[in-house]
Amino acid sequence: MLHRGIQKSYIKRGENLSSPRGRIDINLRGYFFDMNAFFETLIGRLLQNFSEGYSVKDQYSLHDMFIYTSRFNPYNRKSPTPRPDFALMKEGRVVKVLDAKCRDLWERSLPAKMLYQLAIYAVSGIGDKTATIVYPTLSDIPTTAHMPLYFIGRIINLINVKING
């Protein structure tokens, strides 16, 4: 692993790739990027470099949001622990939770799975009663979107990072 999110991979001569039209032989050498991990790393660096007075914790665990009832956990499964990509901290306390997604949410809709993930972060009670998703866009005109969860007074923010100059 060269860096989190950047992995050097090779397809050796003689290996086959599948395509919809059948098997093809191809010789490739190069770098393949996990753009989600790469974007998350980029946003983490930006937060660390430009959040003066704050610290940034990666993969912050929201412990005890979900806890199995001992009598009703016959397989003794571990309770799930949601993990936002970042927690912005001030004096040891979380002030905001953020998640980075490498999907242009200005051009493409917010998938239900991402919305539910953000809703869990917003209702966690951690930070400022909001959950924020940071995403890249090529658009020159995007603005921040706010999506209130009216029944509980929490807010989901969609914040874009312009990447076209």
DAURWO-V280266 format. One record per pair of residues at least 12 apart in sequence whose ideal C-beta (glycine too) atoms are under 7 Angstrom apart, sorted by the first residue. I is the first residue (numbers start at 1). J is the second residue. D is the distance in Angstrom with one decimal. If there is no record, write none. Layout:
i->I j->J d->D
i->I j->J d->D
This chain:
i->4 j->37 d->6.0
i->4 j->41 d->5.4
i->5 j->33 d->6.9
i->5 j->34 d->5.4
i->5 j->37 d->3.3
i->5 j->38 d->3.8
i->5 j->40 d->6.9
i->5 j->41 d->4.7
i->6 j->31 d->6.9
i->6 j->33 d->6.0
i->6 j->38 d->6.4
i->7 j->32 d->6.6
i->7 j->34 d->6.8
i->8 j->31 d->5.9
i->9 j->32 d->4.7
i->10 j->29 d->5.7
i->11 j->28 d->4.6
i->13 j->27 d->4.8
i->35 j->102 d->4.7
i->36 j->102 d->4.6
i->39 j->100 d->5.6
i->39 j->102 d->3.9
i->39 j->136 d->6.3
i->40 j->85 d->5.5
i->40 j->100 d->4.4
i->43 j->100 d->4.2
i->43 j->134 d->5.3
i->44 j->56 d->6.5
i->44 j->58 d->5.9
i->44 j->86 d->6.3
i->47 j->86 d->6.0
i->47 j->88 d->6.9
i->51 j->88 d->6.3
i->53 j->90 d->6.7
i->54 j->88 d->5.2
i->54 j->89 d->6.2
i->54 j->90 d->5.3
i->55 j->89 d->4.6
i->56 j->86 d->5.6
i->56 j->88 d->6.1
i->57 j->86 d->7.0
i->57 j->87 d->4.5
i->57 j->89 d->5.9
i->58 j->85 d->6.9
i->58 j->86 d->6.3
i->59 j->83 d->4.8
i->59 j->85 d->6.8
i->60 j->83 d->6.5
i->60 j->84 d->5.6
i->60 j->86 d->6.9
i->60 j->87 d->3.5
i->60 j->94 d->6.9
i->60 j->97 d->6.7
i->61 j->81 d->5.1
i->61 j->83 d->5.5
i->62 j->81 d->6.4
i->62 j->82 d->4.5
i->62 j->83 d->7.0
i->62 j->124 d->5.0
i->62 j->126 d->6.2
i->63 j->81 d->6.1
i->65 j->82 d->5.9
i->65 j->124 d->5.8
i->66 j->79 d->5.0
i->66 j->80 d->5.1
i->67 j->79 d->5.0
i->82 j->120 d->5.2
i->82 j->121 d->6.6
i->84 j->97 d->4.2
i->84 j->98 d->6.4
i->84 j->99 d->5.2
i->84 j->121 d->5.2
i->85 j->98 d->6.3
i->85 j->99 d->4.8
i->85 j->100 d->5.0
i->86 j->98 d->4.4
i->94 j->126 d->5.0
i->94 j->127 d->4.7
i->95 j->127 d->5.5
i->95 j->128 d->5.9
i->96 j->127 d->4.8
i->96 j->128 d->5.6
i->96 j->130 d->6.7
i->96 j->132 d->6.4
i->97 j->121 d->4.9
i->97 j->126 d->5.9
i->97 j->127 d->5.1
i->97 j->131 d->5.6
i->98 j->132 d->4.6
i->98 j->134 d->5.9
i->99 j->117 d->6.8
i->99 j->118 d->6.7
i->99 j->121 d->6.9
i->99 j->133 d->5.1
i->100 j->134 d->5.0
i->101 j->114 d->6.2
i->101 j->133 d->5.7
i->101 j->135 d->5.1
i->102 j->136 d->6.3
i->103 j->135 d->5.8
i->104 j->135 d->6.5
i->104 j->136 d->6.2
i->104 j->137 d->4.9
i->104 j->138 d->6.7
i->105 j->135 d->4.7
i->105 j->158 d->5.7
i->106 j->137 d->4.3
i->106 j->139 d->4.8
i->106 j->142 d->4.3
i->106 j->160 d->5.8
i->107 j->137 d->6.9
i->107 j->139 d->6.7
i->110 j->158 d->6.9
i->114 j->133 d->6.7
i->118 j->131 d->4.3
i->118 j->133 d->5.8
i->118 j->156 d->4.7
i->119 j->149 d->6.3
i->119 j->156 d->6.8
i->122 j->149 d->6.0
i->122 j->154 d->3.9
i->122 j->155 d->6.8
i->122 j->156 d->5.7
i->123 j->152 d->6.2
i->123 j->154 d->5.8
i->129 j->153 d->6.7
i->129 j->154 d->5.1
i->129 j->155 d->6.7
i->130 j->154 d->6.7
i->130 j->155 d->4.5
i->130 j->156 d->6.9
i->130 j->157 d->5.7
i->131 j->156 d->5.3
i->132 j->157 d->4.3
i->132 j->159 d->5.8
i->133 j->158 d->5.4
i->134 j->159 d->5.2
i->134 j->161 d->6.1
i->135 j->158 d->7.0
i->135 j->160 d->5.8
i->135 j->161 d->6.9
i->136 j->161 d->5.3
i->136 j->163 d->4.7
i->137 j->160 d->4.5
i->137 j->162 d->6.1
i->137 j->163 d->6.8
i->138 j->163 d->6.3
i->138 j->164 d->4.6
i->142 j->160 d->4.4
i->144 j->157 d->6.3
i->144 j->158 d->6.7
i->144 j->159 d->5.2
i->145 j->158 d->4.1
